[in-house]
Amino acid sequence: MPTNLEISLAIQTTTPKGTSLVPGVLKTRKYDVVIVGAGAAGTATAISAAEHGASVLLMDQGHGGGSSRLSGGIVYAGGGTKYQKAAGYEDTPENMFNYLKLECEGAVDDETLRKFCNDSIDNLDWLEKCGARFSESLSPHKLGYPAERHYLYYSGNEEAYPYNQAAFPVPRGHRTLAPHLASGATLWAALTQRAKELGVEMLPLARADQVVVEDGRVKGLKYRVMPKTARGFKMHQRLNSVGAKLLNWVPPVGKAMANHADKLWDRTAEPHVVETNAIVLSAGGFVFNQDMVRQYNKKAEGTSPLGNKGDDGSGIRLGVEVGGQVSHMENVAMWRFLSPPEAFLRGIAVGPDGQRIINEDLYGVHFTEAMANKTGGRGFLIVDSATFNLARQTFKDELHRITAAQAYYTLFWGYSKANSLDLLAQKLGISAEGLRSTVAAYNTGIRCGTGDPFHKARKYSVPISQGPFYGIDVSIRPSLLHSVPAITMGGLKVEGKTGLVLSKSGDAIPGLYAAGRNAVGIPSRNYLSGLSLADCIFSGRRAGKHAATTRYEEQRTS
């Protein structure tokens, strides 16, 4: 009796809508490891598998890079990297673990988290061996993204309460050395070049349709691909290159270009099947699948999806269809940073009732989550004239091109102003009584020496007393200059030691792995700048090594 794989190879009469088959071009190819998604996680997986002797096919539904290519290129690394030491900071894997233990909130088990921390220095060194570069140039400011000349910074909550009670604060955000907005693209380019040097075969414009499983084991993958010789291939490349960026910054234009590219792909895509005993799913999250986002987290309404259109949940779907279990799907990281300018951290953020939301020096994701939970996503930053004037005097030194437009808009147009707190509350449409009492409690704590009631760092705890007063709407709402970006953090549950996908019964599915945002990982509960890329490298290397070395063990025992 023919196997399911043989049947799928033989029966090619069911043509997906919009595709055209070219007779005689379908063929079977076999690889030790097939990877779905060529972002940082997938490319790290490919390199790791190739380093351990496997033949590797790395496919991507776009032209490679995914959201990693569009990212800020921050890698969260610690434990005592050479850049931390050069900047004058001592860190240990244990200190890093103690901090991340609070952030992870059980997203991964302690053994996995400890290995992530213990391997952090090695993973950064490995990236450098692949061609990436970093620097000890330290940012003196607390910002969502460092100024262009700075490459090491506090990229999370290390200095903020209560995290500073569990671990000694040190900077761990390592930005890839590159000019302007190119850090993410530069990191991915280095990984891609290394993968090519190791003989990894790249297959762009290939969309995975189905994991073929027989007797509980992975046997192959069905996919469709636009041939490189197809008419419109180069046009697709151009549309993808420009449209991917516009999708985040000018969504209507980006969507139009993406739709045109999809039509080109639909006209020429051909179905194929590849044989393999190991598949790694690394196709990104699902933030561009709005139906899935609404299904799992309605609080994300009004946010702006950040990433690429390939973040559609397709990789997660492939795993679920063969019995994979998902977790943390409700966790959508969304952020509204209060800085730059850093001076704004001296203000207080309140809800419509005038009551404080949370300590303002927390990372943007944590602040925004608290705002979503406490006030339904409505918030207002309140500062006095002394703080506002300081912000205008100092903000230019803190800017990166990523953050410049929002900072300029906020400081020169995007605010309300009044001579009293009552009048400001009236303009903002919030409770005047609540705002007065909140400011009074804040000022009293600072002036009497007990500090901010919400434990904000002392360097940001200054009285709000000098009129006129300013209010800035920091709510979760659609806005070009005050947008709230969002990415999804949930995915397939995986085995901590191997990256194998777990079934609903808790057993590993032989030959099926997940990495990056297709998998539950280190940042799946709380996202920090650089933690997702660091997890992509960690989980990708883990899956690639296990897939390759397990292949050899099977050969020896067969």
C-alpha positions in Angstrom: 0.0 0.0 0.0 1.4 3.4 -0.9 2.3 5.8 1.9 0.6 9.2 2.4 3.8 10.8 1.2 3.8 8.7 -2.0 0.1 9.5 -2.6 0.7 13.2 -2.2 3.6 13.1 -4.7 1.6 11.2 -7.2 -1.7 13.1 -6.9 -1.0 16.6 -8.1 -4.3 17.2 -9.8 -5.8 19.4 -7.1 -4.5 22.8 -8.0 -4.8 25.5 -5.3 -6.9 28.4 -6.4 -5.0 30.9 -8.5 -2.1 28.7 -9.3 -1.0 27.2 -12.6 0.9 23.9 -12.8 3.7 23.5 -15.2 3.9 19.8 -16.4 7.1 18.0 -15.7 8.6 20.4 -13.1 7.4 18.6 -9.9 10.0 16.5 -8.2 10.9 15.0 -4.8 13.9 16.3 -2.9 15.1 15.0 0.5 16.9 17.0 3.2 17.9 16.1 6.7 16.3 19.3 8.1 13.6 21.5 6.5 13.0 24.9 8.1 9.9 27.0 7.5 10.7 30.7 8.0 14.0 32.4 7.3 14.1 35.1 10.0 16.6 35.1 12.8 15.2 32.0 14.4 15.0 30.0 11.1 18.4 31.1 9.9 20.0 30.4 13.3 18.4 26.9 13.1 19.8 26.4 9.6 23.3 27.4 10.6 23.2 25.2 13.7 21.9 22.2 11.8 24.5 22.6 9.1 27.3 23.0 11.7 26.3 19.6 12.9 26.5 18.0 9.5 22.9 18.1 8.3 21.7 18.9 4.8 19.3 21.9 5.2 16.5 23.5 3.2 15.6 26.9 4.5 12.3 28.2 3.0 10.5 31.5 3.4 7.1 32.7 2.2 8.8 36.0 1.4 12.4 36.8 0.4 13.8 36.1 3.9 14.5 38.1 7.0 10.9 38.3 8.3 10.3 40.6 11.2 13.9 40.2 12.4 15.1 42.0 9.3 12.8 44.9 10.1 13.6 45.0 13.8 15.9 47.3 15.8 18.5 44.5 15.9 18.7 44.4 19.7 20.0 41.2 21.3 19.3 40.8 25.0 22.6 39.3 26.4 24.2 39.2 29.8 26.0 37.1 32.3 29.2 39.2 31.8 29.6 39.9 28.1 32.8 41.6 27.1 30.7 44.7 26.2 29.2 44.9 29.6 32.7 44.6 31.2 34.1 47.2 28.8 31.3 49.6 29.9 32.2 49.0 33.5 29.5 46.6 34.5 29.8 43.2 36.2 27.0 40.7 35.5 26.7 36.9 36.1 24.4 34.2 34.7 22.8 33.9 38.2 22.1 37.7 38.4 20.6 37.5 34.9 18.5 34.5 35.9 17.2 36.2 39.0 16.0 39.2 37.0 14.5 37.1 34.1 12.8 34.8 36.6 10.5 37.7 37.5 9.9 38.7 33.9 9.2 35.2 32.6 6.5 34.4 35.2 6.8 30.7 34.3 6.6 30.9 30.5 9.5 28.4 30.5 10.8 26.1 33.2 13.7 27.1 35.4 16.0 24.7 33.7 15.4 26.3 30.3 15.7 29.8 31.6 18.9 29.0 33.4 20.4 27.5 30.2 19.4 30.6 28.3 21.3 32.7 30.9 24.3 30.4 31.0 24.5 30.3 27.2 24.0 34.0 26.7 27.7 34.9 26.4 28.3 32.0 24.0 25.3 33.0 21.9 26.6 36.5 21.5 30.1 35.2 20.6 28.4 32.9 18.1 26.7 35.8 16.5 30.0 37.6 16.1 31.5 34.5 14.5 28.7 34.7 12.1 29.7 38.3 11.2 27.5 40.4 13.5 29.2 43.2 15.5 28.4 45.0 18.8 29.8 47.8 20.9 30.2 48.9 24.5 29.0 52.5 23.7 26.6 52.9 26.6 23.4 55.0 26.5 23.1 57.2 29.6 19.4 57.5 29.1 16.4 55.3 29.8 14.8 55.0 26.4 12.7 52.6 24.3 15.5 52.6 21.7 19.0 54.1 22.1 20.3 57.1 20.2 22.2 56.3 17.1 25.7 56.5 18.7 24.8 54.1 21.5 24.8 50.3 21.3 24.5 49.1 24.9 21.6 50.1 27.1 19.0 49.2 29.8 16.5 47.6 27.5 14.1 46.3 30.1 13.1 46.9 33.7 16.5 46.2 35.3 16.5 49.5 37.2 12.8 49.7 38.0 10.9 48.5 41.0 10.3 45.6 41.9 12.9 44.1 39.5 15.8 46.0 41.0 15.0 44.2 44.3 15.6 40.8 42.8 18.8 41.4 40.8 21.6 44.0 40.5 20.7 46.3 37.6 23.0 46.1 34.6 22.4 47.0 30.9 21.8 43.9 28.6 20.4 45.4 25.4 23.2 44.9 22.8 22.3 46.7 19.5 23.9 45.3 16.3 26.5 47.7 15.1 25.0 49.4 12.0 24.1 52.9 10.8 20.7 54.5 11.1 17.9 52.0 10.9 19.9 49.0 9.6 20.7 47.0 12.8 18.1 44.3 12.2 18.9 44.0 8.5 22.6 43.9 9.3 22.2 41.1 11.9 20.0 39.0 9.5 22.4 39.6 6.6 25.3 38.2 8.7 23.4 35.1 9.6 22.3 34.6 6.0 25.8 34.9 4.7 27.0 32.3 7.2 24.2 29.9 6.3 25.2 30.2 2.6 28.8 29.5 3.5 27.7 26.3 5.2 25.8 25.1 2.1 22.2 25.8 3.3 19.8 25.8 0.4 17.6 28.9 0.4 14.1 28.8 -1.1 12.2 32.1 -1.2 8.5 32.6 -1.9 7.7 29.1 -0.6 4.6 28.7 1.5 4.3 25.6 3.6 0.8 24.0 3.4 1.0 20.8 5.3 3.3 18.7 7.5 3.2 15.1 6.3 3.1 12.7 9.3 3.1 8.9 9.1 2.9 6.6 12.1 3.4 9.6 14.4 6.6 10.8 12.7 7.4 13.6 10.4 8.0 12.4 6.8 7.7 15.5 4.6 6.3 18.9 3.8 3.8 20.0 1.2 4.4 23.5 -0.1 3.9 25.9 -3.0 6.5 28.1 -4.5 6.9 30.8 -7.0 9.8 29.8 -9.3 12.7 32.2 -9.7 12.2 32.0 -13.4 8.5 33.1 -13.2 7.4 36.3 -14.7 6.9 38.8 -12.0 9.5 37.3 -9.6 11.7 40.5 -9.6 8.6 42.7 -9.3 7.6 40.7 -6.3 11.0 41.3 -4.8 10.7 45.0 -5.3 7.2 45.1 -3.9 8.3 43.1 -0.9 11.3 45.2 -0.2 9.5 48.5 -0.1 6.1 47.2 1.1 7.4 45.4 4.1 8.6 48.7 5.7 5.5 50.6 4.6 3.3 48.0 6.2 4.4 49.2 9.6 4.6 52.9 9.0 2.0 53.6 6.3 -0.3 50.6 6.5 -2.7 51.4 3.6 0.1 51.7 1.1 2.0 48.7 2.5 -1.2 46.6 2.3 -1.8 47.6 -1.3 1.7 46.6 -2.3 1.4 43.3 -0.3 -1.9 42.5 -2.1 -0.3 43.1 -5.5 2.6 40.9 -4.6 0.2 38.1 -3.5 -1.5 38.3 -6.8 1.8 37.8 -8.6 2.5 34.8 -6.4 -0.9 33.3 -6.9 -0.6 33.3 -10.7 2.6 31.3 -10.8 3.0 29.3 -7.5 3.5 25.5 -8.0 2.8 22.7 -5.5 5.7 20.5 -4.4 6.6 18.0 -1.7 9.9 17.6 0.1 10.9 14.6 2.0 12.5 15.0 5.5 12.4 13.5 9.0 12.9 16.9 10.7 10.9 20.1 10.2 11.5 23.3 12.2 8.6 25.8 12.3 10.0 29.3 12.6 7.6 31.4 10.6 6.9 34.2 13.1 3.9 35.1 15.2 0.3 36.0 14.2 0.0 39.8 14.7 -1.0 40.3 11.0 -3.8 37.8 11.4 -6.4 40.1 13.0 -8.9 37.3 13.3 -6.5 35.3 15.5 -5.5 38.5 17.5 -9.2 39.2 18.2 -9.8 35.6 19.2 -7.1 35.6 21.8 -6.8 39.2 23.0 -9.5 41.8 22.4 -7.5 44.4 24.4 -5.2 44.6 21.4 -7.8 46.5 19.4 -6.5 49.9 18.4 -2.9 48.7 18.3 -0.6 48.8 15.2 0.7 45.4 14.1 4.5 45.4 14.0 6.4 42.9 11.9 5.8 41.6 8.4 2.8 40.1 6.6 4.3 36.6 7.1 3.4 37.0 10.8 0.0 35.4 10.0 0.0 32.4 12.3 0.7 29.9 9.4 3.6 28.2 11.2 1.5 27.8 14.4 -1.3 26.4 12.3 1.0 23.8 10.7 1.9 22.5 14.1 -1.6 22.5 15.5 -2.9 20.5 12.4 -0.6 17.6 13.4 -1.5 17.6 17.1 0.6 20.4 18.5 -0.4 22.2 21.6 -0.4 26.1 21.9 0.0 28.3 25.0 0.3 32.0 25.9 -1.6 32.9 22.8 -3.4 35.7 24.7 -0.1 37.5 25.4 0.1 40.3 22.9 3.0 42.7 23.7 1.9 46.3 23.0 3.8 49.3 24.0 3.5 53.1 24.5 6.8 54.3 25.7 6.8 57.5 27.7 10.3 58.4 26.7 12.1 59.9 24.8 12.3 62.5 26.2 13.6 60.8 29.3 12.5 63.9 31.3 8.9 62.8 30.9 9.5 59.9 33.3 9.4 62.7 36.0 5.6 62.9 35.3 2.8 60.7 36.4 0.4 58.7 34.2 -3.2 58.6 35.2 -6.5 57.1 34.0 -9.8 58.9 33.3 -10.5 58.8 37.1 -7.3 60.8 37.7 -5.7 57.9 39.6 -2.2 56.7 39.0 -1.7 53.7 36.7 1.7 52.3 37.6 5.3 53.5 38.1 6.3 55.3 35.0 9.8 54.1 34.7 8.7 50.6 33.9 9.3 49.2 30.4 6.8 50.3 27.8 5.1 46.9 27.5 4.6 46.6 31.2 3.2 50.2 31.4 0.8 49.6 28.5 -0.4 46.2 29.9 -1.2 47.9 33.2 -3.0 50.7 31.3 -5.1 48.2 29.3 -6.0 46.2 32.4 -6.7 49.1 34.8 -8.3 51.8 32.6 -9.4 50.0 29.4 -6.4 51.5 27.6 -6.9 55.1 28.4 -4.0 57.1 29.9 -2.7 60.6 30.3 0.8 61.8 31.2 0.9 64.8 33.5 4.0 67.0 33.8 4.6 70.5 35.1 6.4 73.4 33.3 9.8 72.6 34.8 9.7 69.1 33.4 8.3 70.1 30.1 10.9 72.8 29.6 13.7 70.3 30.6 12.3 67.8 28.0 12.5 70.4 25.3 16.0 71.4 26.2 17.4 67.8 26.4 15.5 65.6 24.0 17.5 66.0 20.8 20.5 64.2 22.5 18.3 61.2 23.1 16.8 60.6 19.7 17.1 57.9 17.2 15.5 58.1 13.8 12.9 55.6 15.0 11.8 57.8 17.8 12.3 61.3 16.4 8.9 62.0 14.8 6.9 61.0 17.9 9.1 63.1 20.2 8.9 66.2 18.1 5.1 65.9 17.7 4.6 65.4 21.4 6.8 68.3 22.5 5.5 70.9 20.0 1.9 69.9 19.1 0.6 66.8 20.8 -0.3 68.2 24.3 -2.9 70.1 26.3 -1.8 73.0 28.5 -3.5 74.8 31.4 -2.6 77.1 34.3 -4.1 74.8 36.9 -4.6 71.0 37.4 -8.4 71.5 37.5 -8.4 73.2 34.1 -6.0 70.6 32.7 -8.3 67.8 33.9 -11.2 69.6 32.2 -9.4 69.8 28.9 -8.4 66.2 29.1 -11.8 65.0 30.1 -10.7 63.3 33.3 -11.6 63.7 37.0 -10.2 66.9 38.5 -10.7 65.7 42.0 -8.9 62.4 41.3 -6.0 64.2 39.6 -5.6 66.7 42.5 -5.5 63.9 45.1 -3.1 61.9 43.0 -0.6 64.7 42.5 -0.9 65.7 46.2 0.0 62.1 47.3 2.9 62.0 44.9 4.3 65.4 46.0 3.9 64.6 49.7 5.8 61.3 49.4 8.7 63.0 47.7 8.8 66.0 49.9 8.6 64.1 53.2 11.4 61.8 52.2 9.5 58.5 51.9 9.7 58.6 48.1 7.1 58.0 45.4 4.2 55.8 46.7 4.6 53.8 43.5 8.4 53.3 44.0 9.5 55.1 40.9 13.3 55.6 40.9 14.4 58.7 42.9 16.1 60.3 39.9 12.7 60.6 38.3 10.7 61.4 41.4 10.3 65.2 41.5 7.3 67.2 42.6 4.7 68.3 40.1 4.1 71.9 41.3 5.1 74.6 38.7 2.4 75.7 36.4 1.4 75.8 33.7 0.7 72.0 33.6 0.8 69.8 30.6 -1.2 66.7 29.7 -0.3 64.2 26.9 -2.8 61.5 25.8 -0.9 58.2 25.9 -4.0 56.0 25.3 -4.1 52.8 23.2 -5.6 54.1 20.0 -5.0 54.2 16.2 -2.6 57.1 15.5 0.1 57.7 12.9 2.5 59.5 15.3 1.2 58.1 18.7 0.7 54.5 17.5 0.9 51.6 19.9 2.9 48.8 18.2 2.0 45.2 19.0 3.5 41.7 18.5 2.2 38.3 19.5 4.2 36.2 22.0 2.3 32.9 22.2 2.9 29.8 20.1 3.5 26.1 20.1 4.5 24.5 23.4 7.9 22.9 23.0 10.2 20.6 25.0 12.7 22.8 26.9 15.8 20.7 26.1 15.1 20.0 22.4 12.6 22.4 21.0 10.4 19.5 19.9 6.7 20.4 19.6 4.5 18.9 22.4 1.2 17.3 21.6 -2.0 17.9 23.5 -1.1 14.9 25.7 2.3 16.4 26.5 4.4 14.1 24.4 7.0 15.3 21.9 6.1 14.9 18.3 9.1 13.1 16.7 10.8 15.3 14.1 8.7 18.4 14.6 10.3 21.5 16.2 9.4 25.1 16.7 11.6 28.1 17.3 11.3 31.9 17.6 7.8 33.2 17.7 6.3 30.0 16.5 7.2 28.6 19.9 6.5 29.5 23.5 9.8 30.9 24.7 11.6 33.2 27.1 9.6 36.4 26.2 6.2 34.7 25.9 4.9 36.3 29.1 6.7 39.6 29.2 8.5 41.1 26.2 11.6 43.3 26.6 13.6 44.9 23.8 16.1 42.3 22.5 14.6 39.4 24.3 12.7 38.0 21.3 15.8 38.1 19.1 17.9 36.5 21.8 15.3 33.8 22.2 15.3 33.3 18.4 19.0 32.6 18.5 18.8 30.4 21.6 15.8 28.4 20.4 17.0 28.2 16.8 20.4 26.8 17.8 18.7 24.3 20.1 16.4 23.0 17.5 19.0 22.9 14.7 21.5 21.0 16.8 18.9 18.4 18.1 17.4 17.9 14.6 20.9 17.2 13.2 22.3 15.1 15.9 19.2 13.0 16.3 19.5 12.2 12.6 22.9 10.7 13.3 21.7 8.7 16.3 18.9 7.2 14.2 21.4 6.2 11.5 23.7 4.5 14.1 20.8 2.5 15.6 19.1 1.6 12.4 
